Amino acid sequence: MSSTPLRLAVRPTMRAMPLATIVGGAACGAVPLVVARAFWTDASALFVLFAVALIAAAAGFAFDDSAAVTLESSPTTIGRRRGLRIAITASVLATAWGCDLFALRRGDVDSALVFNRFTLALCALAASAVAIAAAVNRHEVDQQGGAVGATSAALMVAAAEFFSARWPTQFPSVINDGAPNQRWWWLLAAAIAVIAWCNRDPGRPRRLG
């Protein structure tokens, strides 16, 4: 299939997306940590946790679509349109997280360690927010499941820290002191699988036999 319909869908998709909400949420996750590190090089890990929660929550609004009914007749499949939304959202989140990583490099912080410890958790949580919102939108006409996805991401961050403090070998932590917990990979894989399933074209014919 030609990429022309996809290129033509970029501007309408951006107009239909709640970009202000996504950018605002990501900025809220970046600014406090950047400002904190500018004045205190030993800023608490709580700032990192706050940043991860807000940036991941912003991802939940990727599939909110005020023009869902209009775009149903688009020659571009729902999978391609939502893939485009994910790419746009990911670029916003990556920019915000990049600012945080740059800020964390100040002082005696090992930037590679920071990247390894926090980025996997952020990716898993952001993908989970998108997956939950996609599942909600699968059954909602107005395609406004972003609030549910965003809230879920924030709650997952809180739950991860709460349970990992009591059972560190069983539950992953966002701000652990060691290598990233492999359970984040499991969460990321599960979220990607849910997103892929929810992005199936509902009008696609099924094969029989």
CYANA upper distance limits for C-alpha pairs under 8 A (distance plus 0.5 A):
  3 SER  CA      7 ARG  CA      6.78
  4 THR  CA      8 LEU  CA      6.66
  5 PRO  CA      9 ALA  CA      6.64
  5 PRO  CA     75 PRO  CA      7.30
  5 PRO  CA     76 THR  CA      6.54
  6 LEU  CA     10 VAL  CA      7.14
  6 LEU  CA     76 THR  CA      6.75
  6 LEU  CA     80 ARG  CA      7.74
  6 LEU  CA     81 ARG  CA      7.93
  8 LEU  CA     12 PRO  CA      8.31
  9 ALA  CA     13 THR  CA      6.34
  9 ALA  CA     76 THR  CA      8.12
  9 ALA  CA     81 ARG  CA      7.95
 10 VAL  CA     14 MET  CA      6.70
 10 VAL  CA     84 LEU  CA      7.86
 11 ARG  CA     15 ARG  CA      6.69
 12 PRO  CA     16 ALA  CA      6.63
 13 THR  CA     17 MET  CA      6.60
 13 THR  CA     81 ARG  CA      7.93
 13 THR  CA     84 LEU  CA      8.40
 13 THR  CA     85 ARG  CA      7.66
 14 MET  CA     18 PRO  CA      8.48
 14 MET  CA     19 LEU  CA      7.58
 14 MET  CA     85 ARG  CA      8.28
 15 ARG  CA     19 LEU  CA      8.40
 16 ALA  CA     65 ASP  CA      6.17
 16 ALA  CA     66 SER  CA      6.13
 16 ALA  CA     67 ALA  CA      6.31
 17 MET  CA     62 ALA  CA      7.42
 17 MET  CA     63 PHE  CA      7.78
 17 MET  CA     64 ASP  CA      6.80
 17 MET  CA     65 ASP  CA      6.31
 17 MET  CA     66 SER  CA      7.75
 17 MET  CA     85 ARG  CA      8.21
 18 PRO  CA     22 ILE  CA      6.93
 18 PRO  CA     61 PHE  CA      7.41
 18 PRO  CA     62 ALA  CA      8.07
 18 PRO  CA     64 ASP  CA      7.30
 18 PRO  CA     65 ASP  CA      8.14
 19 LEU  CA     23 VAL  CA      6.36
 20 ALA  CA     24 GLY  CA      6.26
 21 THR  CA     25 GLY  CA      6.45
 21 THR  CA     58 ALA  CA      7.70
 21 THR  CA     61 PHE  CA      8.02
 22 ILE  CA     26 ALA  CA      6.64
 22 ILE  CA     58 ALA  CA      5.43
 22 ILE  CA     59 ALA  CA      7.20
 22 ILE  CA     61 PHE  CA      6.98
 22 ILE  CA     62 ALA  CA      7.96
 22 ILE  CA     89 THR  CA      7.72
 22 ILE  CA     92 VAL  CA      8.12
 23 VAL  CA     27 ALA  CA      6.46
 23 VAL  CA     58 ALA  CA      8.07
 23 VAL  CA     92 VAL  CA      6.92
 23 VAL  CA     93 LEU  CA      8.40
 24 GLY  CA     28 CYS  CA      6.63
 24 GLY  CA     58 ALA  CA      8.48
 25 GLY  CA     29 GLY  CA      6.94
 25 GLY  CA     54 LEU  CA      6.50
 25 GLY  CA     55 ILE  CA      6.69
 25 GLY  CA     57 ALA  CA      7.80
 25 GLY  CA     58 ALA  CA      5.49
 26 ALA  CA     30 ALA  CA      6.85
 26 ALA  CA     54 LEU  CA      6.87
 26 ALA  CA     55 ILE  CA      5.06
 26 ALA  CA     56 ALA  CA      8.45
 26 ALA  CA     58 ALA  CA      6.39
 26 ALA  CA     92 VAL  CA      7.64
 26 ALA  CA     93 LEU  CA      6.43
 26 ALA  CA     96 ALA  CA      6.27
 27 ALA  CA     31 VAL  CA      6.31
 27 ALA  CA     55 ILE  CA      8.27
 27 ALA  CA     96 ALA  CA      6.70
 28 CYS  CA     32 PRO  CA      7.31
 28 CYS  CA     51 ALA  CA      7.98
 28 CYS  CA     54 LEU  CA      7.19
 28 CYS  CA     55 ILE  CA      8.18
 29 GLY  CA     33 LEU  CA      7.82
 29 GLY  CA     50 PHE  CA      7.18
 29 GLY  CA     51 ALA  CA      4.47
 29 GLY  CA     52 VAL  CA      7.22
 29 GLY  CA     53 ALA  CA      7.92
 29 GLY  CA     54 LEU  CA      5.41
 29 GLY  CA     55 ILE  CA      5.76
 29 GLY  CA     96 ALA  CA      7.71
 30 ALA  CA     34 VAL  CA      6.67
 30 ALA  CA     51 ALA  CA      6.54
 30 ALA  CA     55 ILE  CA      8.26
 30 ALA  CA     96 ALA  CA      5.84
 30 ALA  CA     97 TRP  CA      7.11
 30 ALA  CA     99 CYS  CA      6.95
 30 ALA  CA    100 ASP  CA      6.11
 31 VAL  CA     35 VAL  CA      6.49
 32 PRO  CA     36 ALA  CA      6.43
 32 PRO  CA     47 PHE  CA      7.72
 32 PRO  CA     51 ALA  CA      8.19
 33 LEU  CA     37 ARG  CA      6.52
 33 LEU  CA     43 ALA  CA      8.43
 33 LEU  CA     47 PHE  CA      6.12
 33 LEU  CA     48 VAL  CA      7.25
 33 LEU  CA     51 ALA  CA      7.33
 33 LEU  CA    100 ASP  CA      6.84
 33 LEU  CA    103 ALA  CA      7.86
 34 VAL  CA     38 ALA  CA      6.67
 34 VAL  CA     99 CYS  CA      7.58
 34 VAL  CA    100 ASP  CA      6.44
 34 VAL  CA    103 ALA  CA      5.82
 34 VAL  CA    104 LEU  CA      8.35
 35 VAL  CA     39 PHE  CA      7.14
 36 ALA  CA     40 TRP  CA      6.22
 36 ALA  CA     41 THR  CA      8.18
 36 ALA  CA     43 ALA  CA      6.60
 36 ALA  CA     47 PHE  CA      8.38
 37 ARG  CA     41 THR  CA      5.47
 37 ARG  CA     42 ASP  CA      7.66
 37 ARG  CA     43 ALA  CA      6.34
 37 ARG  CA    103 ALA  CA      6.51
 37 ARG  CA    104 LEU  CA      7.25
 37 ARG  CA    106 ARG  CA      7.78
 38 ALA  CA    103 ALA  CA      7.87
 41 THR  CA    106 ARG  CA      6.85
 41 THR  CA    107 GLY  CA      6.12
 42 ASP  CA    107 GLY  CA      8.14
 43 ALA  CA     47 PHE  CA      7.49
 44 SER  CA     48 VAL  CA      7.99
 45 ALA  CA     49 LEU  CA      6.81
 45 ALA  CA    175 ILE  CA      7.23
 46 LEU  CA     50 PHE  CA      6.58
 47 PHE  CA     51 ALA  CA      6.62
 48 VAL  CA     52 VAL  CA      6.63
 48 VAL  CA    175 ILE  CA      8.16
 49 LEU  CA     53 ALA  CA      6.66
 49 LEU  CA    157 VAL  CA      8.23
 49 LEU  CA    174 VAL  CA      7.36
 49 LEU  CA    175 ILE  CA      7.27
 50 PHE  CA     54 LEU  CA      6.79
 51 ALA  CA     55 ILE  CA      6.55
 51 ALA  CA    100 ASP  CA      8.47
 52 VAL  CA     56 ALA  CA      6.42
 52 VAL  CA    118 PHE  CA      8.39
 52 VAL  CA    122 LEU  CA      6.26
 53 ALA  CA     57 ALA  CA      6.51
 53 ALA  CA    122 LEU  CA      8.37
 53 ALA  CA    153 ALA  CA      7.17
 53 ALA  CA    154 ALA  CA      5.72
 53 ALA  CA    157 VAL  CA      6.63
 54 LEU  CA     58 ALA  CA      6.70
 54 LEU  CA    154 ALA  CA      7.61
 55 ILE  CA     59 ALA  CA      7.35
 55 ILE  CA     93 LEU  CA      6.79
 55 ILE  CA     96 ALA  CA      8.01
 55 ILE  CA     97 TRP  CA      8.11
 55 ILE  CA    122 LEU  CA      8.31
 55 ILE  CA    126 ALA  CA      7.98
 56 ALA  CA     60 GLY  CA      7.81
 56 ALA  CA     93 LEU  CA      8.45
 56 ALA  CA    122 LEU  CA      6.64
 56 ALA  CA    123 CYS  CA      8.04
 56 ALA  CA    125 LEU  CA      6.18
 56 ALA  CA    126 ALA  CA      4.60
 56 ALA  CA    127 ALA  CA      8.37
 56 ALA  CA    129 ALA  CA      7.40
 56 ALA  CA    150 ALA  CA      7.82
 56 ALA  CA    153 ALA  CA      6.75
 56 ALA  CA    154 ALA  CA      8.15
 57 ALA  CA     61 PHE  CA      8.42
 57 ALA  CA    125 LEU  CA      8.49
 57 ALA  CA    126 ALA  CA      7.06
 57 ALA  CA    129 ALA  CA      6.88
 57 ALA  CA    149 GLY  CA      7.48
 57 ALA  CA    150 ALA  CA      4.43
 57 ALA  CA    151 THR  CA      7.16
 57 ALA  CA    152 SER  CA      8.21
 57 ALA  CA    153 ALA  CA      5.79
 57 ALA  CA    154 ALA  CA      6.65
 58 ALA  CA     62 ALA  CA      8.34
 58 ALA  CA     93 LEU  CA      8.40
 58 ALA  CA    126 ALA  CA      8.32
 58 ALA  CA    150 ALA  CA      6.69
 59 ALA  CA     89 THR  CA      7.02
 59 ALA  CA     90 ALA  CA      8.25
 59 ALA  CA     93 LEU  CA      8.00
 59 ALA  CA    126 ALA  CA      5.97
 59 ALA  CA    127 ALA  CA      7.96
 59 ALA  CA    129 ALA  CA      6.74
 59 ALA  CA    130 VAL  CA      6.49
 59 ALA  CA    150 ALA  CA      7.53
 60 GLY  CA    126 ALA  CA      7.55
 60 GLY  CA    129 ALA  CA      5.06
 60 GLY  CA    130 VAL  CA      5.10
 60 GLY  CA    131 ALA  CA      8.44
 60 GLY  CA    132 ILE  CA      8.21
 60 GLY  CA    133 ALA  CA      6.41
 60 GLY  CA    145 GLY  CA      8.30
 60 GLY  CA    146 GLY  CA      5.26
 60 GLY  CA    147 ALA  CA      7.45
 60 GLY  CA    148 VAL  CA      8.09
 60 GLY  CA    149 GLY  CA      5.08
 60 GLY  CA    150 ALA  CA      5.19
 60 GLY  CA    153 ALA  CA      8.35
 61 PHE  CA    130 VAL  CA      7.76
 61 PHE  CA    133 ALA  CA      7.87
 61 PHE  CA    144 GLN  CA      8.42
 61 PHE  CA    145 GLY  CA      7.80
 61 PHE  CA    146 GLY  CA      4.53
 61 PHE  CA    147 ALA  CA      7.44
 61 PHE  CA    149 GLY  CA      7.77
 61 PHE  CA    150 ALA  CA      7.56
 62 ALA  CA     85 ARG  CA      6.48
 62 ALA  CA     86 ILE  CA      6.88
 62 ALA  CA     89 THR  CA      6.61
 62 ALA  CA    130 VAL  CA      7.20
 62 ALA  CA    146 GLY  CA      7.63
 63 PHE  CA     82 ARG  CA      7.28
 63 PHE  CA     85 ARG  CA      7.31
 63 PHE  CA    130 VAL  CA      7.89
 63 PHE  CA    133 ALA  CA      7.63
 63 PHE  CA    134 ALA  CA      7.15
 63 PHE  CA    137 ASN  CA      8.35
 63 PHE  CA    143 GLN  CA      7.78
 63 PHE  CA    144 GLN  CA      8.20
 63 PHE  CA    145 GLY  CA      8.19
 63 PHE  CA    146 GLY  CA      7.50
 64 ASP  CA    137 ASN  CA      8.42
 64 ASP  CA    143 GLN  CA      5.86
 64 ASP  CA    144 GLN  CA      5.25
 64 ASP  CA    145 GLY  CA      6.82
 64 ASP  CA    146 GLY  CA      6.29
 65 ASP  CA    142 ASP  CA      7.94
 65 ASP  CA    143 GLN  CA      5.97
 65 ASP  CA    144 GLN  CA      7.09
 66 SER  CA    142 ASP  CA      7.69
 66 SER  CA    143 GLN  CA      7.71
 66 SER  CA    144 GLN  CA      8.32
 67 ALA  CA     71 LEU  CA      6.73
 68 ALA  CA     72 GLU  CA      6.74
 68 ALA  CA    142 ASP  CA      7.75
 68 ALA  CA    143 GLN  CA      7.33
 69 VAL  CA     73 SER  CA      8.46
 70 THR  CA     74 SER  CA      8.38
 76 THR  CA     80 ARG  CA      6.82
 76 THR  CA     81 ARG  CA      6.99
 77 THR  CA     81 ARG  CA      6.77
 77 THR  CA    201 ASP  CA      7.32
 78 ILE  CA     82 ARG  CA      6.49
 78 ILE  CA    199 ASN  CA      6.77
 78 ILE  CA    200 ARG  CA      7.56
 78 ILE  CA    201 ASP  CA      6.26
 79 GLY  CA     83 GLY  CA      6.40
 79 GLY  CA    199 ASN  CA      5.55
 79 GLY  CA    200 ARG  CA      6.85
 79 GLY  CA    201 ASP  CA      7.41
 80 ARG  CA     84 LEU  CA      6.65
 81 ARG  CA     85 ARG  CA      6.88
 82 ARG  CA     86 ILE  CA      6.64
 82 ARG  CA    199 ASN  CA      7.69
 83 GLY  CA     87 ALA  CA      6.74
 84 LEU  CA     88 ILE  CA      6.76
 85 ARG  CA     89 THR  CA      6.56
 86 ILE  CA     90 ALA  CA      6.31
 87 ALA  CA     91 SER  CA      6.72
 88 ILE  CA     92 VAL  CA      7.11
 89 THR  CA     93 LEU  CA      6.76
 90 ALA  CA     94 ALA  CA      6.34
 91 SER  CA     95 THR  CA      6.67
 92 VAL  CA     96 ALA  CA      6.94
 93 LEU  CA     97 TRP  CA      6.56
 94 ALA  CA     98 GLY  CA      6.29
 95 THR  CA     99 CYS  CA      6.84
 96 ALA  CA    100 ASP  CA      7.02
 97 TRP  CA    101 LEU  CA      6.65
 98 GLY  CA    102 PHE  CA      6.58
 99 CYS  CA    103 ALA  CA      6.70
100 ASP  CA    104 LEU  CA      6.64
101 LEU  CA    105 ARG  CA      6.91
101 LEU  CA    111 SER  CA      7.57
101 LEU  CA    114 VAL  CA      7.90
101 LEU  CA    115 PHE  CA      7.57
102 PHE  CA    106 ARG  CA      8.03
104 LEU  CA    109 VAL  CA      7.08
104 LEU  CA    111 SER  CA      7.40
104 LEU  CA    114 VAL  CA      8.13
105 ARG  CA    109 VAL  CA      6.10
105 ARG  CA    110 ASP  CA      7.21
105 ARG  CA    111 SER  CA      5.77
109 VAL  CA    114 VAL  CA      8.04
110 ASP  CA    114 VAL  CA      6.77
111 SER  CA    115 PHE  CA      6.59
112 ALA  CA    116 ASN  CA      6.68
113 LEU  CA    117 ARG  CA      6.50
114 VAL  CA    118 PHE  CA      6.54
114 VAL  CA    119 THR  CA      8.38
115 PHE  CA    119 THR  CA      5.94
116 ASN  CA    120 LEU  CA      7.30
116 ASN  CA    179 ALA  CA      7.83
116 ASN  CA    180 PRO  CA      7.23
117 ARG  CA    121 ALA  CA      7.99
117 ARG  CA    174 VAL  CA      8.03
117 ARG  CA    175 ILE  CA      7.76
117 ARG  CA    176 ASN  CA      7.90
117 ARG  CA    178 GLY  CA      7.93
117 ARG  CA    179 ALA  CA      6.60
117 ARG  CA    180 PRO  CA      5.55
118 PHE  CA    122 LEU  CA      6.73
118 PHE  CA    174 VAL  CA      6.80
118 PHE  CA    175 ILE  CA      7.46
118 PHE  CA    180 PRO  CA      7.98
119 THR  CA    123 CYS  CA      6.63
120 LEU  CA    124 ALA  CA      6.66
120 LEU  CA    180 PRO  CA      7.66
120 LEU  CA    184 TRP  CA      7.16
120 LEU  CA    185 TRP  CA      8.00
121 ALA  CA    125 LEU  CA      6.58
121 ALA  CA    174 VAL  CA      6.42
121 ALA  CA    180 PRO  CA      8.15
121 ALA  CA    184 TRP  CA      6.35
122 LEU  CA    126 ALA  CA      6.45
123 CYS  CA    127 ALA  CA      6.51
123 CYS  CA    188 LEU  CA      7.53
124 ALA  CA    128 SER  CA      6.59
124 ALA  CA    184 TRP  CA      6.43
124 ALA  CA    185 TRP  CA      7.54
124 ALA  CA    187 LEU  CA      6.37
124 ALA  CA    188 LEU  CA      4.78
124 ALA  CA    191 ALA  CA      7.93
125 LEU  CA    129 ALA  CA      6.72
125 LEU  CA    153 ALA  CA      6.34
125 LEU  CA    156 MET  CA      8.00
125 LEU  CA    157 VAL  CA      8.25
125 LEU  CA    187 LEU  CA      8.39
125 LEU  CA    188 LEU  CA      7.98
126 ALA  CA    130 VAL  CA      6.88
126 ALA  CA    153 ALA  CA      7.46
127 ALA  CA    131 ALA  CA      6.53
127 ALA  CA    188 LEU  CA      6.88
127 ALA  CA    191 ALA  CA      6.11
127 ALA  CA    192 ILE  CA      7.18
128 SER  CA    132 ILE  CA      6.60
128 SER  CA    149 GLY  CA      8.09
128 SER  CA    153 ALA  CA      7.35
128 SER  CA    187 LEU  CA      7.89
128 SER  CA    188 LEU  CA      7.53
128 SER  CA    191 ALA  CA      5.51
128 SER  CA    192 ILE  CA      8.45
129 ALA  CA    133 ALA  CA      6.69
129 ALA  CA    149 GLY  CA      4.81
129 ALA  CA    150 ALA  CA      6.20
129 ALA  CA    152 SER  CA      6.86
129 ALA  CA    153 ALA  CA      5.79
130 VAL  CA    134 ALA  CA      6.46
130 VAL  CA    146 GLY  CA      8.29
130 VAL  CA    149 GLY  CA      6.67
130 VAL  CA    191 ALA  CA      8.37
130 VAL  CA    195 ILE  CA      7.67
131 ALA  CA    135 ALA  CA      6.67
131 ALA  CA    149 GLY  CA      7.97
131 ALA  CA    191 ALA  CA      5.96
131 ALA  CA    192 ILE  CA      7.65
131 ALA  CA    194 VAL  CA      6.18
131 ALA  CA    195 ILE  CA      5.41
131 ALA  CA    198 CYS  CA      8.43
132 ILE  CA    136 VAL  CA      6.79
132 ILE  CA    145 GLY  CA      8.45
132 ILE  CA    148 VAL  CA      7.74
132 ILE  CA    149 GLY  CA      5.61
132 ILE  CA    152 SER  CA      8.15
133 ALA  CA    137 ASN  CA      6.59
133 ALA  CA    144 GLN  CA      8.47
133 ALA  CA    145 GLY  CA      5.18
133 ALA  CA    146 GLY  CA      5.76
133 ALA  CA    147 ALA  CA      8.22
133 ALA  CA    148 VAL  CA      6.68
133 ALA  CA    149 GLY  CA      5.02
133 ALA  CA    150 ALA  CA      8.44
134 ALA  CA    138 ARG  CA      6.57
134 ALA  CA    145 GLY  CA      7.56
134 ALA  CA    195 ILE  CA      6.95
134 ALA  CA    198 CYS  CA      6.51
134 ALA  CA    199 ASN  CA      8.25
135 ALA  CA    139 HIS  CA      7.68
135 ALA  CA    194 VAL  CA      8.06
135 ALA  CA    195 ILE  CA      8.26
135 ALA  CA    198 CYS  CA      6.59
136 VAL  CA    140 GLU  CA      6.84
136 VAL  CA    143 GLN  CA      8.42
136 VAL  CA    145 GLY  CA      5.93
136 VAL  CA    148 VAL  CA      8.34
137 ASN  CA    141 VAL  CA      7.70
137 ASN  CA    142 ASP  CA      8.16
137 ASN  CA    143 GLN  CA      5.28
137 ASN  CA    144 GLN  CA      7.03
137 ASN  CA    145 GLY  CA      5.96
138 ARG  CA    143 GLN  CA      8.30
138 ARG  CA    198 CYS  CA      6.91
140 GLU  CA    144 GLN  CA      8.01
140 GLU  CA    145 GLY  CA      8.31
145 GLY  CA    149 GLY  CA      6.97
146 GLY  CA    150 ALA  CA      6.47
147 ALA  CA    151 THR  CA      6.52
148 VAL  CA    152 SER  CA      6.57
149 GLY  CA    153 ALA  CA      6.81
150 ALA  CA    154 ALA  CA      6.97
151 THR  CA    155 LEU  CA      6.67
152 SER  CA    156 MET  CA      6.54
153 ALA  CA    157 VAL  CA      6.87
154 ALA  CA    158 ALA  CA      6.95
155 LEU  CA    159 ALA  CA      6.50
156 MET  CA    160 ALA  CA      6.39
157 VAL  CA    161 GLU  CA      6.90
157 VAL  CA    174 VAL  CA      7.73
158 ALA  CA    162 PHE  CA      6.61
159 ALA  CA    163 PHE  CA      6.48
160 ALA  CA    164 SER  CA      6.28
160 ALA  CA    171 PHE  CA      7.04
160 ALA  CA    172 PRO  CA      6.60
160 ALA  CA    173 SER  CA      5.98
160 ALA  CA    174 VAL  CA      7.59
161 GLU  CA    165 ALA  CA      6.56
161 GLU  CA    172 PRO  CA      8.31
161 GLU  CA    173 SER  CA      5.98
161 GLU  CA    174 VAL  CA      7.40
161 GLU  CA    175 ILE  CA      8.46
162 PHE  CA    166 ARG  CA      7.55
163 PHE  CA    167 TRP  CA      6.42
163 PHE  CA    168 PRO  CA      7.94
163 PHE  CA    171 PHE  CA      6.70
164 SER  CA    168 PRO  CA      4.86
164 SER  CA    169 THR  CA      7.97
164 SER  CA    170 GLN  CA      7.60
164 SER  CA    171 PHE  CA      5.29
164 SER  CA    172 PRO  CA      6.36
164 SER  CA    173 SER  CA      6.13
167 TRP  CA    171 PHE  CA      6.69
168 PRO  CA    172 PRO  CA      7.40
168 PRO  CA    173 SER  CA      8.17
171 PHE  CA    183 ARG  CA      8.24
172 PRO  CA    180 PRO  CA      8.48
172 PRO  CA    181 ASN  CA      5.95
172 PRO  CA    182 GLN  CA      8.39
172 PRO  CA    183 ARG  CA      6.80
172 PRO  CA    184 TRP  CA      7.49
173 SER  CA    181 ASN  CA      7.77
176 ASN  CA    180 PRO  CA      7.94
180 PRO  CA    184 TRP  CA      8.10
181 ASN  CA    185 TRP  CA      8.44
182 GLN  CA    186 TRP  CA      7.42
183 ARG  CA    187 LEU  CA      6.77
184 TRP  CA    188 LEU  CA      6.57
185 TRP  CA    189 ALA  CA      6.60
186 TRP  CA    190 ALA  CA      6.64
187 LEU  CA    191 ALA  CA      6.59
188 LEU  CA    192 ILE  CA      6.71
189 ALA  CA    193 ALA  CA      6.75
190 ALA  CA    194 VAL  CA      6.81
191 ALA  CA    195 ILE  CA      6.68
192 ILE  CA    196 ALA  CA      6.63
193 ALA  CA    197 TRP  CA      6.72
194 VAL  CA    198 CYS  CA      6.59
195 ILE  CA    199 ASN  CA      6.61
196 ALA  CA    200 ARG  CA      7.32
200 ARG  CA    204 ARG  CA      8.21
